[in-house]
Amino acid sequence: MCYSKVLIRNAEKATLHSVNKEECRVLIGCWQSQEFMNAIMSFFSSKTAKL
């Protein structure tokens, strides 16, 4: 029983690592986009105007 759990968890762990890697790749792409930069600039502009 213990060995089967280890085998299942290893397969799940590999899947989770690959999904995490893909999510990180997509996030980095989003952070480098012009749309993201515009949103950040807009956000901070509205925050400084309220101060």
N, CA, C and O atoms as a GROMACS GRO file, in nm:
protein
  204
    1MET      N    1   0.083  -0.120   0.000
    1MET     CA    2   0.000   0.000   0.000
    1MET      C    3   0.087   0.126   0.000
    1MET      O    4   0.060   0.221  -0.073
    2CYS      N    5   0.189   0.125   0.081
    2CYS     CA    6   0.277   0.240   0.092
    2CYS      C    7   0.348   0.268  -0.041
    2CYS      O    8   0.362   0.384  -0.081
    3TYR      N    9   0.392   0.163  -0.109
    3TYR     CA   10   0.462   0.180  -0.236
    3TYR      C   11   0.370   0.233  -0.345
    3TYR      O   12   0.412   0.313  -0.428
    4SER      N   13   0.246   0.190  -0.345
    4SER     CA   14   0.153   0.238  -0.447
    4SER      C   15   0.123   0.386  -0.427
    4SER      O   16   0.108   0.460  -0.524
    5LYS      N   17   0.115   0.430  -0.302
    5LYS     CA   18   0.094   0.573  -0.275
    5LYS      C   19   0.212   0.655  -0.326
    5LYS      O   20   0.194   0.763  -0.383
    6VAL      N   21   0.332   0.605  -0.305
    6VAL     CA   22   0.452   0.675  -0.352
    6VAL      C   23   0.451   0.685  -0.503
    6VAL      O   24   0.483   0.791  -0.558
    7LEU      N   25   0.417   0.578  -0.571
    7LEU     CA   26   0.412   0.580  -0.717
    7LEU      C   27   0.309   0.680  -0.768
    7LEU      O   28   0.336   0.754  -0.863
    8ILE      N   29   0.193   0.682  -0.707
    8ILE     CA   30   0.088   0.775  -0.749
    8ILE      C   31   0.130   0.919  -0.723
    8ILE      O   32   0.112   1.006  -0.808
    9ARG      N   33   0.186   0.943  -0.606
    9ARG     CA   34   0.229   1.079  -0.572
    9ARG      C   35   0.341   1.128  -0.662
    9ARG      O   36   0.345   1.246  -0.697
   10ASN      N   37   0.431   1.040  -0.701
   10ASN     CA   38   0.539   1.080  -0.792
   10ASN      C   39   0.483   1.124  -0.926
   10ASN      O   40   0.530   1.221  -0.984
   11ALA      N   41   0.384   1.052  -0.976
   11ALA     CA   42   0.322   1.090  -1.103
   11ALA      C   43   0.249   1.223  -1.089
   11ALA      O   44   0.258   1.309  -1.177
   12GLU      N   45   0.178   1.240  -0.979
   12GLU     CA   46   0.108   1.367  -0.955
   12GLU      C   47   0.207   1.481  -0.940
   12GLU      O   48   0.183   1.591  -0.991
   13LYS      N   49   0.317   1.456  -0.872
   13LYS     CA   50   0.417   1.559  -0.849
   13LYS      C   51   0.477   1.605  -0.982
   13LYS      O   52   0.498   1.724  -1.002
   14ALA      N   53   0.505   1.512  -1.071
   14ALA     CA   54   0.560   1.547  -1.202
   14ALA      C   55   0.461   1.632  -1.281
   14ALA      O   56   0.500   1.728  -1.346
   15THR      N   57   0.333   1.596  -1.274
   15THR     CA   58   0.230   1.674  -1.344
   15THR      C   59   0.221   1.814  -1.285
   15THR      O   60   0.215   1.912  -1.360
   16LEU      N   61   0.220   1.824  -1.154
   16LEU     CA   62   0.212   1.955  -1.088
   16LEU      C   63   0.332   2.042  -1.123
   16LEU      O   64   0.317   2.163  -1.143
   17HIS      N   65   0.451   1.984  -1.129
   17HIS     CA   66   0.570   2.060  -1.165
   17HIS      C   67   0.560   2.112  -1.309
   17HIS      O   68   0.597   2.227  -1.336
   18SER      N   69   0.512   2.030  -1.400
   18SER     CA   70   0.502   2.075  -1.539
   18SER      C   71   0.396   2.183  -1.554
   18SER      O   72   0.414   2.278  -1.631
   19VAL      N   73   0.286   2.171  -1.483
   19VAL     CA   74   0.181   2.274  -1.488
   19VAL      C   75   0.233   2.403  -1.427
   19VAL      O   76   0.208   2.511  -1.480
   20ASN      N   77   0.305   2.393  -1.316
   20ASN     CA   78   0.361   2.512  -1.253
   20ASN      C   79   0.459   2.583  -1.346
   20ASN      O   80   0.459   2.706  -1.354
   21LYS      N   81   0.541   2.506  -1.414
   21LYS     CA   82   0.638   2.564  -1.508
   21LYS      C   83   0.566   2.640  -1.619
   21LYS      O   84   0.608   2.750  -1.656
   22GLU      N   85   0.459   2.583  -1.672
   22GLU     CA   86   0.382   2.648  -1.778
   22GLU      C   87   0.314   2.774  -1.727
   22GLU      O   88   0.312   2.876  -1.796
   23GLU      N   89   0.258   2.769  -1.606
   23GLU     CA   90   0.195   2.887  -1.548
   23GLU      C   91   0.296   2.999  -1.529
   23GLU      O   92   0.265   3.115  -1.556
   24CYS      N   93   0.415   2.967  -1.485
   24CYS     CA   94   0.519   3.068  -1.468
   24CYS      C   95   0.558   3.129  -1.601
   24CYS      O   96   0.581   3.250  -1.610
   25ARG      N   97   0.567   3.047  -1.705
   25ARG     CA   98   0.601   3.098  -1.837
   25ARG      C   99   0.496   3.196  -1.886
   25ARG      O  100   0.529   3.301  -1.942
   26VAL      N  101   0.368   3.163  -1.865
   26VAL     CA  102   0.259   3.250  -1.908
   26VAL      C  103   0.259   3.379  -1.827
   26VAL      O  104   0.240   3.487  -1.884
   27LEU      N  105   0.281   3.370  -1.696
   27LEU     CA  106   0.285   3.490  -1.612
   27LEU      C  107   0.397   3.584  -1.653
   27LEU      O  108   0.378   3.705  -1.659
   28ILE      N  109   0.513   3.529  -1.680
   28ILE     CA  110   0.625   3.613  -1.723
   28ILE      C  111   0.590   3.685  -1.852
   28ILE      O  112   0.621   3.802  -1.869
   29GLY      N  113   0.524   3.615  -1.944
   29GLY     CA  114   0.480   3.677  -2.068
   29GLY      C  115   0.382   3.790  -2.043
   29GLY      O  116   0.389   3.894  -2.108
   30CYS      N  117   0.291   3.770  -1.949
   30CYS     CA  118   0.194   3.875  -1.915
   30CYS      C  119   0.263   3.995  -1.854
   30CYS      O  120   0.233   4.109  -1.889
   31TRP      N  121   0.357   3.971  -1.763
   31TRP     CA  122   0.426   4.080  -1.696
   31TRP      C  123   0.510   4.163  -1.792
   31TRP      O  124   0.537   4.280  -1.766
   32GLN      N  125   0.552   4.103  -1.902
   32GLN     CA  126   0.636   4.174  -1.998
   32GLN      C  127   0.554   4.243  -2.106
   32GLN      O  128   0.612   4.306  -2.195
   33SER      N  129   0.423   4.232  -2.100
   33SER     CA  130   0.340   4.290  -2.205
   33SER      C  131   0.317   4.440  -2.183
   33SER      O  132   0.327   4.490  -2.071
   34GLN      N  133   0.286   4.508  -2.290
   34GLN     CA  134   0.256   4.651  -2.283
   34GLN      C  135   0.126   4.674  -2.207
   34GLN      O  136   0.113   4.774  -2.136
   35GLU      N  137   0.030   4.584  -2.222
   35GLU     CA  138  -0.098   4.597  -2.152
   35GLU      C  139  -0.077   4.596  -2.000
   35GLU      O  140  -0.139   4.675  -1.929
   36PHE      N  141   0.008   4.509  -1.952
   36PHE     CA  142   0.038   4.503  -1.809
   36PHE      C  143   0.104   4.632  -1.762
   36PHE      O  144   0.068   4.687  -1.658
   37MET      N  145   0.199   4.681  -1.840
   37MET     CA  146   0.269   4.804  -1.803
   37MET      C  147   0.171   4.921  -1.797
   37MET      O  148   0.179   5.004  -1.707
   38ASN      N  149   0.080   4.928  -1.893
   38ASN     CA  150  -0.020   5.035  -1.892
   38ASN      C  151  -0.111   5.025  -1.770
   38ASN      O  152  -0.144   5.127  -1.708
   39ALA      N  153  -0.150   4.904  -1.734
   39ALA     CA  154  -0.237   4.885  -1.618
   39ALA      C  155  -0.166   4.926  -1.490
   39ALA      O  156  -0.226   4.989  -1.403
   40ILE      N  157  -0.039   4.891  -1.477
   40ILE     CA  158   0.038   4.928  -1.358
   40ILE      C  159   0.054   5.080  -1.350
   40ILE      O  160   0.037   5.139  -1.243
   41MET      N  161   0.087   5.141  -1.461
   41MET     CA  162   0.103   5.287  -1.462
   41MET      C  163  -0.027   5.356  -1.426
   41MET      O  164  -0.028   5.453  -1.351
   42SER      N  165  -0.137   5.307  -1.479
   42SER     CA  166  -0.268   5.363  -1.448
   42SER      C  167  -0.301   5.345  -1.300
   42SER      O  168  -0.351   5.438  -1.236
   43PHE      N  169  -0.273   5.229  -1.247
   43PHE     CA  170  -0.300   5.200  -1.106
   43PHE      C  171  -0.222   5.296  -1.016
   43PHE      O  172  -0.279   5.356  -0.925
   44PHE      N  173  -0.092   5.310  -1.040
   44PHE     CA  174  -0.012   5.396  -0.955
   44PHE      C  175  -0.044   5.544  -0.976
   44PHE      O  176  -0.031   5.623  -0.883
   45SER      N  177  -0.086   5.582  -1.095
   45SER     CA  178  -0.125   5.720  -1.119
   45SER      C  179  -0.248   5.756  -1.038
   45SER      O  180  -0.256   5.865  -0.980
   46SER      N  181  -0.344   5.665  -1.033
   46SER     CA  182  -0.466   5.692  -0.956
   46SER      C  183  -0.437   5.692  -0.806
   46SER      O  184  -0.500   5.766  -0.731
   47LYS      N  185  -0.343   5.609  -0.761
   47LYS     CA  186  -0.307   5.606  -0.619
   47LYS      C  187  -0.237   5.735  -0.577
   47LYS      O  188  -0.265   5.787  -0.469
   48THR      N  189  -0.147   5.787  -0.659
   48THR     CA  190  -0.075   5.909  -0.621
   48THR      C  191  -0.166   6.030  -0.628
   48THR      O  192  -0.146   6.126  -0.555
   49ALA      N  193  -0.266   6.027  -0.715
   49ALA     CA  194  -0.360   6.139  -0.724
   49ALA      C  195  -0.445   6.149  -0.598
   49ALA      O  196  -0.486   6.258  -0.560
   50LYS      N  197  -0.473   6.037  -0.534
   50LYS     CA  198  -0.555   6.036  -0.413
   50LYS      C  199  -0.476   6.077  -0.289
   50LYS      O  200  -0.535   6.115  -0.188
   51LEU      N  201  -0.344   6.070  -0.297
   51LEU     CA  202  -0.262   6.107  -0.181
   51LEU      C  203  -0.253   6.253  -0.174
   51LEU      O  204  -0.188   6.306  -0.083
   0.00000   0.00000   0.00000
